[in-house]
Amino acid sequence: MNNNNMNYIMEHLENAVTELEKIMQVMLPTEYAVYVDMDQELHYISVQDALSLIDDFGKNCMSEMIGKSDYILVYDEDRRIVVDGNAYLLGGFIVMRSDYGLKGLGREDIDKIMEQMAGRMSTFAMGQYRMQAYQLG
């Protein structure tokens, strides 16, 4: 492949990425919550859906602040695993902003959340298995 063809391909790929980013900005609501499922996959959900999930937690609803940030992790206490005196969550939790109540997140919050959560991720052994999970505080 010659250099002109490679430049042509790269230019079109960059345009495609830019267009995809524009589409994602339109599709993603201005405020949302982050839901981490049991497979540890991150999902953006509406604030209304997050509040509905929290209602489903019922009496088992627990929360804790993430580090020294104003982000809060909300989870069902039944999903908490205790190993050697430490409590962990594999998934099934919601992340929102705590500011005199639960508030939605904006696009600028994602990197901050990931940075705060990365410091709390731990690998622990359960028998022969090694698992990565969020260590509760």
C-alpha positions as CSV (number, residue, x, y, z in Angstrom):
1,M,0.0,0.0,0.0
2,N,1.5,3.3,-1.0
3,N,1.7,6.4,1.3
4,N,-1.2,8.2,-0.5
5,N,-3.6,5.3,0.1
6,M,-2.6,5.1,3.8
7,N,-3.1,8.9,4.2
8,Y,-6.5,8.6,2.6
9,I,-7.6,5.8,4.9
10,M,-6.3,7.5,8.0
11,E,-8.1,10.7,7.1
12,H,-11.4,8.9,6.7
13,L,-10.9,6.9,9.9
14,E,-10.4,10.1,11.8
15,N,-13.5,11.6,10.3
16,A,-15.5,8.5,11.3
17,V,-14.2,8.7,14.9
18,T,-15.2,12.4,15.0
19,E,-18.7,11.6,13.7
20,L,-19.1,8.7,16.2
21,E,-18.1,11.0,19.1
22,K,-20.8,13.5,17.9
23,I,-23.4,10.8,17.8
24,M,-22.5,9.6,21.3
25,Q,-22.8,13.1,22.6
26,V,-26.3,13.4,21.2
27,M,-27.4,9.9,22.4
28,L,-25.9,10.3,26.0
29,P,-28.3,12.4,28.2
30,T,-26.8,15.5,29.8
31,E,-27.2,13.9,33.2
32,Y,-26.9,10.2,33.9
33,A,-25.7,7.6,36.4
34,V,-23.1,4.9,36.0
35,Y,-24.2,1.3,36.6
36,V,-21.5,-1.4,37.0
37,D,-23.1,-4.8,36.4
38,M,-22.0,-8.2,37.8
39,D,-19.7,-8.7,34.8
40,Q,-18.0,-5.4,35.8
41,E,-19.2,-3.8,32.6
42,L,-19.9,-0.1,32.8
43,H,-23.3,1.2,31.6
44,Y,-24.7,4.8,31.4
45,I,-28.3,4.9,32.6
46,S,-30.7,7.6,33.1
47,V,-31.1,9.2,36.5
48,Q,-34.6,7.9,36.6
49,D,-33.5,4.3,35.9
50,A,-30.8,4.7,38.6
51,L,-33.3,5.9,41.2
52,S,-35.6,3.0,40.2
53,L,-32.8,0.5,40.8
54,I,-32.0,2.1,44.1
55,D,-35.7,1.7,45.1
56,D,-35.4,-2.0,44.2
57,F,-32.6,-2.4,46.7
58,G,-35.2,-1.6,49.4
59,K,-34.1,-2.1,53.0
60,N,-30.7,-3.5,51.8
61,C,-29.7,-0.2,50.2
62,M,-26.2,0.9,51.3
63,S,-23.9,3.6,50.1
64,E,-20.5,5.1,50.6
65,M,-18.5,8.0,49.3
66,I,-15.8,7.2,46.8
67,G,-12.6,8.4,48.2
68,K,-12.6,12.1,49.1
69,S,-14.8,13.0,46.1
70,D,-18.4,13.9,46.0
71,Y,-19.2,10.7,44.1
72,I,-21.3,8.1,45.9
73,L,-21.5,4.4,45.3
74,V,-25.0,2.9,46.0
75,Y,-25.4,-0.9,46.3
76,D,-27.6,-3.7,47.6
77,E,-26.0,-5.0,50.8
78,D,-26.7,-8.6,49.7
79,R,-24.1,-8.2,47.0
80,R,-21.3,-7.4,49.5
81,I,-18.7,-10.1,49.9
82,V,-16.6,-10.2,53.0
83,V,-13.2,-11.9,52.8
84,D,-10.6,-11.8,55.6
85,G,-12.5,-9.0,57.3
86,N,-12.6,-6.8,54.1
87,A,-15.8,-6.0,52.2
88,Y,-15.9,-6.1,48.4
89,L,-18.4,-5.5,45.6
90,L,-18.0,-7.4,42.4
91,G,-20.6,-5.3,40.6
92,G,-24.3,-4.5,40.8
93,F,-23.8,-0.9,42.0
94,I,-24.6,2.6,40.9
95,V,-22.4,5.7,41.0
96,M,-23.9,9.2,41.2
97,R,-23.0,12.5,42.6
98,S,-23.9,13.3,46.2
99,D,-24.8,16.9,46.7
100,Y,-27.6,17.4,49.2
101,G,-29.2,14.3,47.6
102,L,-28.4,12.1,44.7
103,K,-27.6,14.0,41.5
104,G,-26.8,12.9,37.9
105,L,-23.3,12.9,36.4
106,G,-22.1,14.9,33.4
107,R,-19.7,13.8,30.7
108,E,-16.7,15.4,32.5
109,D,-17.3,13.2,35.6
110,I,-16.3,9.8,34.0
111,D,-12.6,10.3,34.1
112,K,-12.8,11.6,37.7
113,I,-14.9,8.6,38.8
114,M,-12.6,6.1,37.1
115,E,-9.6,7.7,38.8
116,Q,-11.2,7.6,42.2
117,M,-12.5,4.0,41.8
118,A,-9.1,2.7,40.5
119,G,-7.6,3.4,43.9
120,R,-10.2,1.2,45.5
121,M,-10.0,-1.8,43.2
122,S,-8.4,-4.9,44.7
123,T,-7.7,-8.4,43.7
124,F,-8.6,-11.0,46.3
125,A,-8.4,-14.8,46.5
126,M,-11.5,-16.9,47.0
127,G,-10.3,-20.5,47.0
128,Q,-8.4,-21.1,43.8
129,Y,-10.0,-18.1,42.1
130,R,-8.7,-14.6,41.9
131,M,-11.2,-11.8,41.6
132,Q,-11.0,-8.1,41.1
133,A,-13.6,-6.0,43.0
134,Y,-14.2,-2.6,44.5
135,Q,-13.1,-2.6,48.1
136,L,-15.6,-1.0,50.4
137,G,-14.3,1.4,52.9
